[in-house]
Amino acid sequence: MPQPKPTTNIGPSSPVPNSSGPSSPPTPLPTGSGPGFPRSRRSLGLPGWNTGKRLIQPLILLGPAGLWLVVLLLLPTLLLLELSLIPGFRLGQPPGAYGLGNYVTLLDPLYLTVMGRSLTYALGTTALCLVLGFPVAYWIAILAPQRWRSLLLLGFILPLWTSSLLRAYAWITILRPSGVLNSILAGLHLPGQAWLNNTPAIFIGMTYSFLPYMVLILYASLEKLDRRMLEAAADLGAQPHQTFWKVTLPQSLPGIAAGSLLVFISALGDFVVPDLLGGSSSMTLSRLVYQQFLGATRNWGLGSSLSLLLIGAVGLAIALLLKWGNRDSDGSLL
């Protein structure tokens, strides 16, 4: 009886039989990287390729913004520096010799008074925003329910959606002698107030304008507060005021520094609120710069020196923040 021929099961688990002998690896096709082909600097890993790559990528990413800053920030600042070194320079007149006459003029008691007033307004506004904004930010970040926090923040920053000019005119309507405030005081049989065109109106308007910025920055800092440390302080018997001074305040110092810097810079260079609410007697640096460039005097040299003074004050504030603002309560860098 003939024997059946063995069948070979060819499938995914069985190799295909090869009658020519043992299997050999397939011959690779030429790809341009083997013998006989020139190798590029990239394939060889030479430092020239990596160096060029490291230089090109930042230029592509930072080039547009860098060009924008050079054209609209660096070049105008250099122009201001040149004009500030020309005493008494006025548009349409031939420039004189270079000198420091404009900076010597800034030492006049009249200009020193204006500088001191501007610093007083900026520091006072910063202090008011911090005192008023910290409790609000603490309540939203710590005490308010989680589902309401976004809505509360949105409601608090709604005034920022309107123009600062409109907000200033709204305060004029409230603070003028026949305005809303005096009408309410008269209904309560209280004496009226004459705050418009005086220092109180400037503090009210500037605090109202910059308070949302302080609250937003403080909220971002307090939201990252370590709640376990608050619970540990309470378990150890610390009173609420001790917990605030020993735990909450040190952890929120970076936010306080950042918010104070932002409000101080904005208040130092504010023009709209002092001009509309302060009247002619409340001269500030920003208004003085405006008068030197676009007012009756047209002294561009003195205006340029005043502008550089403002830029220097802002730069000093930023330098102090970079040096001391990113430290925790132990003095180490965060």
C-alpha positions as CSV (number, residue, x, y, z in Angstrom):
1,M,0.0,0.0,0.0
2,P,1.5,3.3,-1.0
3,Q,2.4,5.8,1.8
4,P,0.8,9.3,1.7
5,K,3.2,12.1,0.9
6,P,3.9,14.3,3.8
7,T,2.3,17.7,3.5
8,T,4.1,20.9,4.5
9,N,1.9,23.3,6.5
10,I,2.7,26.8,5.4
11,G,1.3,29.4,7.7
12,P,2.3,32.3,9.8
13,S,3.9,30.1,12.4
14,S,5.9,27.9,10.0
15,P,8.8,29.2,7.8
16,V,8.6,28.6,4.1
17,P,11.0,25.8,3.1
18,N,14.0,27.0,1.0
19,S,15.4,24.4,-1.3
20,S,18.5,26.5,-2.1
21,G,20.0,26.1,1.4
22,P,20.2,28.1,4.5
23,S,18.5,31.5,4.5
24,S,20.7,34.6,4.0
25,P,19.8,38.2,5.0
26,P,18.5,40.3,2.1
27,T,20.9,42.6,0.4
28,P,20.3,46.2,1.4
29,L,19.5,48.7,-1.3
30,P,21.8,51.7,-1.7
31,T,20.4,54.6,0.2
32,G,23.1,57.1,-0.2
33,S,24.7,56.5,3.2
34,G,26.9,53.5,2.4
35,P,30.4,53.2,0.8
36,G,30.7,55.2,-2.4
37,F,28.3,57.9,-1.3
38,P,29.4,61.3,0.2
39,R,28.3,61.6,3.9
40,S,26.8,64.9,5.0
41,R,28.0,66.9,8.1
42,R,24.6,66.0,9.7
43,S,25.2,62.2,9.3
44,L,28.7,62.5,10.5
45,G,27.6,64.4,13.6
46,L,30.1,67.2,13.1
47,P,29.8,70.2,15.3
48,G,29.1,72.6,12.4
49,W,25.7,71.2,11.8
50,N,24.6,71.3,15.5
51,T,26.0,74.8,15.9
52,G,24.1,76.1,12.8
53,K,20.9,74.4,14.0
54,R,21.2,76.0,17.4
55,L,21.6,79.4,15.8
56,I,18.9,79.1,13.2
57,Q,16.0,77.9,15.4
58,P,16.2,80.8,17.9
59,L,16.4,83.3,15.0
60,I,13.2,81.8,13.4
61,L,11.3,81.8,16.7
62,L,12.5,85.1,18.1
63,G,13.2,87.0,14.9
64,P,9.7,88.7,14.3
65,A,9.3,89.7,18.0
66,G,12.9,90.8,18.2
67,L,12.6,93.0,15.0
68,W,9.4,94.5,16.5
69,L,11.2,95.4,19.7
70,V,14.2,96.8,17.9
71,V,12.1,99.0,15.7
72,L,9.5,100.2,18.2
73,L,11.5,100.1,21.5
74,L,15.2,100.1,21.1
75,L,15.5,102.7,18.3
76,P,13.1,105.2,19.8
77,T,14.9,104.8,23.2
78,L,18.2,105.6,21.5
79,L,16.6,108.6,19.8
80,L,15.4,109.8,23.1
81,L,18.8,109.4,24.5
82,E,20.3,111.5,21.7
83,L,17.7,114.2,22.1
84,S,18.2,114.4,25.8
85,L,21.8,115.2,25.3
86,I,21.0,118.3,23.2
87,P,20.1,121.1,25.6
88,G,17.1,123.2,24.6
89,F,16.4,121.2,21.4
90,R,13.1,122.1,19.7
91,L,11.6,120.7,16.6
92,G,12.3,122.8,13.5
93,Q,15.4,124.4,15.0
94,P,19.0,123.4,14.3
95,P,20.4,121.2,17.1
96,G,23.1,122.6,19.3
97,A,26.1,121.0,20.9
98,Y,25.8,117.9,23.0
99,G,25.7,118.4,26.8
100,L,24.0,117.5,30.1
101,G,22.0,120.7,30.4
102,N,18.6,118.9,30.2
103,Y,19.6,116.7,33.1
104,V,20.8,119.6,35.1
105,T,17.5,121.3,34.6
106,L,15.7,118.4,36.2
107,L,17.4,119.3,39.5
108,D,15.3,122.5,39.6
109,P,13.0,122.5,42.6
110,L,9.9,122.8,40.3
111,Y,10.7,119.5,38.5
112,L,11.8,117.8,41.8
113,T,8.4,118.6,43.2
114,V,6.7,117.1,40.2
115,M,8.8,113.9,40.6
116,G,8.0,113.6,44.2
117,R,4.3,114.1,43.5
118,S,4.4,111.3,40.9
119,L,6.2,108.9,43.2
120,T,3.7,109.7,46.0
121,Y,0.8,109.0,43.7
122,A,2.4,105.7,42.5
123,L,3.4,104.5,45.9
124,G,0.0,105.5,47.5
125,T,-1.9,103.8,44.7
126,T,0.2,100.6,45.1
127,A,-0.4,100.6,48.9
128,L,-4.1,101.1,48.5
129,C,-4.4,98.3,45.9
130,L,-2.5,95.9,48.1
131,V,-4.5,96.7,51.2
132,L,-7.8,96.4,49.3
133,G,-6.9,93.6,46.9
134,F,-5.3,91.1,49.3
135,P,-8.5,90.4,51.3
136,V,-10.5,90.0,48.0
137,A,-7.9,87.7,46.5
138,Y,-7.7,85.7,49.7
139,W,-11.4,85.3,49.9
140,I,-11.7,84.2,46.2
141,A,-8.8,81.8,46.4
142,I,-9.3,80.2,49.8
143,L,-12.8,80.8,51.2
144,A,-15.1,81.0,48.1
145,P,-16.6,77.8,46.8
146,Q,-14.6,76.2,43.9
147,R,-17.5,76.5,41.4
148,W,-17.9,80.2,42.0
149,R,-14.2,81.3,41.7
150,S,-14.1,81.8,38.0
151,L,-17.4,83.7,38.0
152,L,-16.2,85.9,40.8
153,L,-12.9,86.7,39.0
154,L,-14.8,87.5,35.8
155,G,-17.1,89.9,37.6
156,F,-14.1,91.6,39.3
157,I,-12.2,92.2,36.1
158,L,-15.3,93.4,34.1
159,P,-14.2,97.1,34.4
160,L,-11.1,96.3,32.5
161,W,-13.3,95.6,29.4
162,T,-14.0,99.4,29.1
163,S,-11.7,102.2,28.2
164,S,-9.7,103.9,31.0
165,L,-11.0,107.2,29.5
166,L,-14.6,106.1,30.1
167,R,-13.9,105.0,33.6
168,A,-12.3,108.4,34.4
169,Y,-15.4,110.2,33.0
170,A,-17.6,108.0,35.1
171,W,-15.7,109.1,38.2
172,I,-16.1,112.7,37.2
173,T,-19.9,112.2,37.1
174,I,-19.7,110.6,40.6
175,L,-17.3,113.1,42.2
176,R,-18.3,116.5,40.8
177,P,-20.1,119.0,43.1
178,S,-23.5,118.1,41.7
179,G,-22.7,114.4,41.2
180,V,-23.9,111.2,42.6
181,L,-21.7,111.2,45.7
182,N,-22.8,114.7,46.9
183,S,-26.4,113.8,46.1
184,I,-26.3,110.8,48.4
185,L,-24.5,112.8,51.1
186,A,-27.2,115.5,50.9
187,G,-29.9,112.9,51.2
188,L,-28.2,111.7,54.4
189,H,-27.9,115.3,55.7
190,L,-24.1,115.1,55.5
191,P,-21.7,117.7,54.3
192,G,-20.7,117.5,50.6
193,Q,-17.2,116.7,49.4
194,A,-15.0,118.6,46.9
195,W,-12.7,115.8,45.9
196,L,-12.8,116.4,42.2
197,N,-9.6,118.1,40.9
198,N,-7.8,117.2,44.1
199,T,-5.5,114.5,45.3
200,P,-8.3,112.2,46.7
201,A,-9.9,112.0,43.3
202,I,-6.6,110.9,41.8
203,F,-6.1,108.2,44.4
204,I,-9.7,107.0,43.9
205,G,-9.4,106.8,40.1
206,M,-6.0,105.2,40.0
207,T,-6.9,102.6,42.7
208,Y,-10.1,101.7,40.8
209,S,-8.1,101.4,37.5
210,F,-5.3,99.2,38.8
211,L,-7.0,97.2,41.6
212,P,-8.1,94.3,39.3
213,Y,-4.4,93.7,38.2
214,M,-3.4,93.4,41.9
215,V,-6.3,91.0,42.6
216,L,-5.5,88.7,39.7
217,I,-1.8,88.4,40.5
218,L,-2.5,87.8,44.2
219,Y,-5.1,85.3,43.4
220,A,-2.7,83.3,41.2
221,S,-0.2,83.3,44.1
222,L,-2.7,82.4,46.8
223,E,-4.3,79.7,44.8
224,K,-1.0,77.7,44.9
225,L,-0.9,78.0,48.7
226,D,-0.1,74.7,50.4
227,R,-3.2,74.0,52.4
228,R,-1.5,71.2,54.3
229,M,0.7,73.9,56.0
230,L,-2.5,75.8,57.1
231,E,-4.0,72.6,58.5
232,A,-0.7,71.7,60.3
233,A,-0.6,75.2,61.8
234,A,-4.1,74.8,63.1
235,D,-3.4,71.4,64.5
236,L,-0.4,72.8,66.4
237,G,-2.6,75.4,68.1
238,A,-1.7,78.4,66.0
239,Q,-4.2,81.3,66.1
240,P,-5.6,82.5,62.7
241,H,-3.5,85.7,62.8
242,Q,-0.4,83.7,63.6
243,T,-1.1,81.4,60.7
244,F,-1.5,84.4,58.4
245,W,1.8,86.0,59.4
246,K,3.8,82.8,59.7
247,V,2.4,80.7,56.8
248,T,0.1,82.6,54.4
249,L,2.0,85.8,54.0
250,P,5.5,84.3,53.4
251,Q,4.2,82.0,50.7
252,S,2.4,84.9,49.0
253,L,5.4,87.3,49.0
254,P,6.3,86.6,45.3
255,G,2.7,87.5,44.2
256,I,2.8,90.6,46.4
257,A,6.1,91.7,44.9
258,A,4.9,91.1,41.3
259,G,1.5,92.8,41.8
260,S,3.0,95.8,43.6
261,L,5.6,96.2,40.8
262,L,2.9,96.1,38.1
263,V,0.7,98.6,39.8
264,F,3.6,100.9,40.6
265,I,4.8,101.0,37.0
266,S,1.3,101.6,35.7
267,A,0.6,104.3,38.2
268,L,3.9,106.1,37.7
269,G,3.3,106.5,34.0
270,D,-0.5,107.0,34.1
271,F,-1.7,110.1,32.2
272,V,-5.5,109.9,31.9
273,V,-6.5,109.8,35.5
274,P,-4.3,112.6,36.9
275,D,-5.2,114.8,33.9
276,L,-9.0,114.4,34.1
277,L,-9.5,113.9,37.9
278,G,-6.5,115.9,39.3
279,G,-6.9,119.2,37.5
280,S,-4.2,121.7,36.6
281,S,-2.7,121.7,40.1
282,S,-1.8,118.0,40.0
283,M,1.1,118.0,37.6
284,T,2.8,114.6,37.2
285,L,5.8,113.3,35.2
286,S,3.6,111.9,32.4
287,R,1.7,115.2,32.0
288,L,5.0,117.1,32.0
289,V,6.4,114.9,29.3
290,Y,3.2,115.5,27.2
291,Q,3.6,119.3,27.7
292,Q,7.2,119.2,26.6
293,F,6.5,117.3,23.4
294,L,3.0,118.5,22.4
295,G,2.3,121.5,24.6
296,A,3.2,125.2,24.3
297,T,6.9,124.8,25.2
298,R,7.9,122.1,22.6
299,N,11.2,121.5,24.4
300,W,11.9,118.0,23.0
301,G,15.3,117.8,24.7
302,L,13.8,118.3,28.2
303,G,10.9,116.0,27.4
304,S,13.4,113.3,26.3
305,S,15.3,113.5,29.6
306,L,12.1,113.2,31.5
307,S,11.1,110.2,29.5
308,L,14.4,108.5,30.2
309,L,14.0,109.3,33.8
310,L,10.7,107.4,33.8
311,I,12.3,104.5,31.8
312,G,15.1,104.4,34.4
313,A,12.7,104.3,37.3
314,V,10.8,101.4,35.7
315,G,14.0,99.5,34.9
316,L,15.1,99.9,38.5
317,A,11.8,98.5,39.8
318,I,12.1,95.5,37.5
319,A,15.7,94.9,38.5
320,L,14.7,94.9,42.2
321,L,11.9,92.4,41.4
322,L,14.3,90.1,39.6
323,K,16.7,90.2,42.5
324,W,14.4,89.9,45.4
325,G,11.0,88.9,44.0
326,N,11.7,85.2,43.3
327,R,12.8,84.3,46.8
328,D,10.8,82.4,49.4
329,S,10.6,83.1,53.0
330,D,13.9,81.3,53.7
331,G,15.7,83.5,51.2
332,S,16.4,80.8,48.7
333,L,15.5,81.1,45.1
334,L,12.2,79.5,44.2
